[in-house]
Structures are given as C-alpha cells and as structure tokens.
C-alpha cells in the first residue's frame, strides 16, 4: 500500500548503519568525530542526509556517543501527486541519538541508545530506546563482529530485533568489510503521519564497504547497502531500497 511505501522509506533512515560499529569500544581517553553523507534510493523516492557524531571513552570500559542526522532534501518522481507533495515535507533534523557502550571483556560488550524525536516528517516523533549486546572474534587478519539489538518504543513505534554480523579484513591501511543485518519483529505502525498500515515485519540489509586510513588520525569510509524482505517491499516501488554512505572519521 501507499502508506507502507512511505513508511519503508522513513524506516531506512534509522536502520542503515545506525551503530558506530560492531567492534570493541575506543581505548581510554580516545575519541572520534565523524561526518557522514548518506544517499538513499527507494523508487520513486530519493534523499540525501548528512550525519555528524562524536564518541569518547573516559574509561577503559565505557564509551559515550551522540549523533545528529539531518535530511538535506527528499525528492519523488511519481505519477501519484500526493507522493510528490509529501516528499517536500520529509526534510529536517532526524532522530538524534545519545548512547552508552560498556566493554565487559576484550571481545564482549553491551550498549543502550536513546533516540530523540526529530522535526521532519520522515522521523519518529516519540522518544524510543535501542539496547543490545556485541561480540567480536579477533584474529590476525580478520575480525568477525556480531550485534544483537532490540528496538523498543510506544504502541506507535515499530518494535523489532536486529541481528547483525560484520567481517573486517585487515589489509594494512585498507580494511574492506561485509555487513549483514536481519530484521525480525511485529510491524505495528510508525508514528509518522503517513504510515498506518500493518505488514510483514521481517527484512534484511546487505552491505559492502571499506575503510582507508589516510593518516594516523583520519579515516575514509565508503559503503553500499541493499535492503530486502517483506519489511522493505511495496507494490508502489519498482526497485529494492538501497543506500550509499561516504564518511570521514577523525580520531583524537
């Protein structure tokens, strides 16, 4: 249905590469600033976001983080005029995030994220939480990282579980990786005014990316992701949703 197509495009914003990473937290007294540009396409929609975030580890076992996303523009090319009109209203500040990560061992940790209401019609207008656990298996040239996250909100928020895996291949200053998420949940409704349909709650995200160290403190990241499954399909969309991320990370 039309409302589900709109909801899918809105949900992509908070689901694509939402976590900083699935790896152990930064060492004590180390921090990172990141700026990311994200292009999303879900025919007939397309959008461009810019995200800015910072994280810092005051202790060996604790990392603090915050991230603010901003939708620069949304466009639609549809025969349905209502869709084109709605696209003009889907810009602005997204669901900003404040998070805590706890490192219990060298490879095992947990996290909790608070998502604050945004001011764009593509965002959730209620506060909601995400929490979960992470585990990393670190080898000489490969890191296998796993993340299990629970997203909880009020009755108007989609509630779901995300099970994610990443494989990082350590090739000196160049680190390619594979990212895979499975979404499972009972899709109720989104608080977004355009979404009130019920539908399939399952989906997946598959992404390929790489990180390249430009200097000892500057890293470039590029990733391309594709969504699939009932959660991300609609009769109003011809193509599968996709997202392209380009980011710069500065360590201090």
C-alpha positions, 0 to 999 in steps of 0.5 A: 500500500501507499502508506507502507511505501512511505513508511519503508522509506522513513524506516531506512533512515534509522536502520542503515548503519545506525551503530558506530560499529560492531567492534570493541569500544575506543581505548581510554581517553580516545575519541572520534568525530565523524561526518557522514553523507548518506544517499538513499534510493527507494523508487520513486523516492530519493534523499540525501542526509548528512550525519555528524557524531562524536564518541569518547571513552573516559574509561577503559570500559565505557564509551559515550556517543551522540549523533545528529542526522539531518535530511538535506532534501527528499525528492519523488518522481511519481505519477501519484501527486500526493507522493510528490507533495509529501516528499517536500515535507520529509526534510529536517533534523532526524532522530538524534541519538545519545548512547552508552557502550560498556566493554565487559571483556576484550571481545564482549560488550553491551550498549543502550541508545536513546533516540530523540524525536526529530522535526521532519516528517520522515522521523519518529516523533516519540522518544524510543530506546535501542539496547543490545549486546556485541561480540567480536572474534579477533584474529590476525587478519580478520575480525568477525563482529556480531550485534544483537539489538532490540528496538523498543518504543510506544504502541506507535513505534515499530518494535523489532530485533536486529541481528547483525554480523560484520567481517573486517579484513585487515589489509594494512591501511585498507580494511574492506568489510561485509555487513549483514543485518536481519530484521525480525519483529511485529510491524505495528505502525510508525508514528509518522503521519503517513504510515498506518498500515500493518505488514510483514515485519521481517527484512534484511540489509546487505552491505559492502564497504571499506575503510582507508586510513589516510593518516594516523588520525583520519579515516575514509569510509565508503559503503553500499547497502541493499535492503530486502524482505517483506519489511522493505517491499511495496507494490508502489516501488519498482526497485529494492531500497538501497543506500550509499554512505561516504564518511570521514572519521577523525580520531583524537 
